[in-house]
Amino acid sequence: MSERRRPLAVQGGAIAGHLRILVFLCWAMLLVVSLTAVGSLSVQSDNIGRLTMIDGPALDVNNQVRQAMSDAQIGLNGYQASGDRGLLQPYFGAHDRTLAALATLQGKVAQEAVSGADAARLKSLEEGQRLAAQQWWASALLIEATLTAGGHADLLQSRAMFDHYSAANAALGDYLMTVRDQTRLAARTMSSRGELVSVAATLAALLAMLVLGGRVAGGISRPLTDLRDAMVRQRGGEPGARAREDQGSLELRSVARDFNALSEQNLGLQQSQARDLSTQRTTLGIARAIRVTSETQQTLDVVCAALGEALGVDRVVANTMGTDDEILLGAQWCRPNLQPLGDLTRFSELGPLAQELWLSAGFRAQDDITAEATSQEPGGALHQDSGARAAIIVPVGFDDRLIGMIYVCVVSKPRAWTAAETNVVHTVAGFVARAIVEAENQGYQREYVRRIETLDRQKSDFLATVSHELRTPLTSIIGYLELLQERGAGELSAQQHRMLEVINRNTVRLRSLIEDVMVLSRIEGGVNKADFVEVSIRALITRVGEELSPFARDHDVEFEVDPGPQAAIVLGEQVSLDRAVVNILSNAIKFSRPGGVVAVTCTLDQDAGRVLITCQDHGVGIPSQDLTELFTRFFRARNATDQSIPGTGLGLSIAKQIVEDHHGGELRLTSVENEGTTVVIDLPSYEPSQTQPMVGSDSVGNDSYADGVFGIRA
Amino acid sequence: MTERTTSGEPTRNRIVVADDDSDILDLVVYMLTQAGFEVEGVTSGVAALAAIEADPPRLAILDIMMPGMSGIEVLRKVRASQTIGDLDVILLTARTRDADVDTGFAAGASDYVIKPFSPRELLKRVNGVLDRGAW
């Protein structure tokens, strides 16, 4: 309701009613005015009709009679005086005129009598005049006749009769004038009366309209203004602004009531929205607090304190539970004036309760806890110990696994928990569950990574040890073998020589095998592309060619090497690439016939961005049916084993893995049995940048590192 | 075989060889002796260091994996010494990992030979190192 100056409340009836009355009044007014106008007009016209048709003419005729009589008398007098017959003309004419006029007058008088004037008087006056006129004429006729006959007439009597007639005529004339004047007066009176009535009716109607208008204004415009005012104030931020329901017409009062009801509804909605927003902010705040905790115990502590403050409760307890529903970790918060609970793990029945709640996707919200009730139900012990009068119990879980529970209570008096409050606890329970599960996962991940690292280390150590252990005895074997073969212990028979050669061949095999297994185990671990550097293929081929020259010489094979352009650069791991190329080239040498040639070329296709290393031999080739299995480990083509060409069967597999898996290239092999084999290593080329280190210098021989690793080969 | 003529330097072709595997040790000693060197063989790093300090050789060939003091440790101690710091040392080992090779050279090895090796090659390396040292 308005707090300001209250104008007098005007409670009107329905506006419709008022308007009806208003319209009726207008009609009535119109009707009255028009009827009055019509009435007065008709009376007017009557009167004017009378005036023009009767009164006026009557007077006129009356005058005509007198005029005629006058003329007659003058004529007669003149004739009598002069004896001039000619003067009788008017006299004769007048007679007829007189008669005619009298007749007309009679008629008029009759009409006059009808319209209400004093009929008797009129009649007598008229008759009087007629009689007087007739008398005169009778006398006049006599006189005329006498005069005409030559007699002498005395006009005195005639004059006296004429005077009598004049008087009668004047009397009638006067009375006619009176009547006429009366009519005029009546007409005027009527018109002014009519005007009065119109004016009065108009005024009355206007007054009534004013009054009604005022009531309508009071009934409509003030309450409307008030309503609009209330709306404007609400829009301006006064959600409590309401319209007055006690003023205005029926319709507007009900509109005001409806408006107020709507405003209340709206206010309620806004308030509940504000509550939701505040709840959201609360839970977000708690989420943020949880995020910075690192251990579960810390998380629980933070949650208890945050929930306690946010909900304004007296105690919060949070637990985590194990697989047997036993309580693992516990945390609690309570108001400063309360005693904290003791050992939280003793409330063992909470576990099954929480489990049941989680599986049924439910929770407990008790508004009024009484002593008898608590003793029966699970959780009762906790209620009793904490002195709870109202409590919420929410399980904390993830998927179908119970993680723990949250317990919130007040101790002073019962409390009707709102949906917003239980939602907060639920949301926080979700946060806690997620935080705990995440922590667990991270723990698992760390553990897993640690184990992998350990395994990796163990594997490396193992391999290093194994390699060492294998190589050491092999050293003695090879060493003494060589001494024997070089006749360091005396001359050998041909058979001894052959036998030693067999031993030598097999030690070479053993050595290659160890070498290849070591390489394989190293490259099995994949390659770290981050360690790639620019490798000059030109330098690589030159180096490998030089390394394998002794080997080639031993097999009586000639090398034709075209190391390619300077710009042939590949991004990769130099040691592996060396190994791949060495494997291919040594195969080519091994499978060539004595006196054969192995051609190695490097080409750069700048448009396609590829570097190609081609190795071609004209040796024993590979049988076509073995081509498909060629790259499998330890596979050796039939003709290789038949001809006792040494090899582990790992060389190609290793080369392929290095070229394709590690460097994203392609290894292509074509071969025709007994004609030779061509192998192409196809690698993506690399545009050298200024800052990358170049591995594999162009000048050979200064790279002692490469010499050290690859220098000694059987 | 070359001789050093710088005053104060040993001119004998003394080589100290250390390897805990006696077969390998005998092999190397025999080989080098055949080649004309004066060779002392020991089976531990400690003995190697003692032999080197007692009578500084022209060259030491050290196995890395030895019980007690490893070849690398011996190398480091040698390099740290004032008197014998520039002794030529060849590391002889089955450890082929890049990291091991780098460690060896970083410690100051003159050369790094991988087992199993051909005795002929070893001899070539020994001569190579001694020749370089003579420049």
Contacts between the chains, C-beta under 8 A, distances in Angstrom:
chain1	res1	chain2	res2	distance
A	464	B	95	6.6
A	464	B	97	6.5
A	467	B	94	6.1
A	467	B	95	7.8
A	467	B	96	6.8
A	468	B	65	6.0
A	468	B	94	4.2
A	468	B	95	6.4
A	470	B	94	7.9
A	471	B	94	3.7
A	471	B	114	7.9
A	471	B	115	4.5
A	471	B	116	5.6
A	472	B	21	5.4
A	472	B	24	6.9
A	472	B	94	5.8
A	472	B	115	6.5
A	473	B	21	8.0
A	473	B	23	7.7
A	474	B	115	7.2
A	474	B	116	4.3
A	475	B	21	7.5
A	475	B	23	8.0
A	475	B	24	5.1
A	475	B	27	7.6
A	475	B	94	7.6
A	475	B	115	4.3
A	475	B	116	4.1
A	475	B	117	6.7
A	476	B	21	7.1
A	476	B	23	3.9
A	476	B	24	5.4
A	476	B	27	6.0
A	477	B	116	7.4
A	478	B	116	4.6
A	478	B	117	7.5
A	478	B	118	6.7
A	479	B	24	6.9
A	479	B	27	4.1
A	479	B	28	7.7
A	479	B	31	7.6
A	479	B	116	7.4
A	479	B	117	7.6
A	479	B	118	7.9
A	479	B	119	5.1
A	480	B	23	8.0
A	480	B	27	6.1
A	482	B	118	5.8
A	482	B	119	5.1
A	482	B	120	6.4
A	483	B	27	7.4
A	483	B	30	7.3
A	483	B	31	7.1
A	483	B	119	6.3
A	486	B	120	7.6
A	488	B	30	7.9
A	488	B	34	6.8
A	507	B	116	7.8
A	511	B	116	6.1
A	518	B	96	6.8
A	575	B	98	6.8
A	704	B	111	7.5
A	705	B	101	6.9
A	705	B	105	7.3
A	708	B	101	6.1
A	708	B	105	7.9
A	708	B	111	6.8
A	708	B	112	4.4
A	708	B	113	7.6
A	708	B	114	7.5
A	709	B	96	7.2
A	709	B	101	6.5
A	709	B	114	7.2
A	711	B	121	7.5
A	712	B	113	6.7
A	712	B	114	6.2
A	712	B	117	5.2
A	712	B	118	6.5
A	712	B	121	5.0
A	714	B	118	7.0
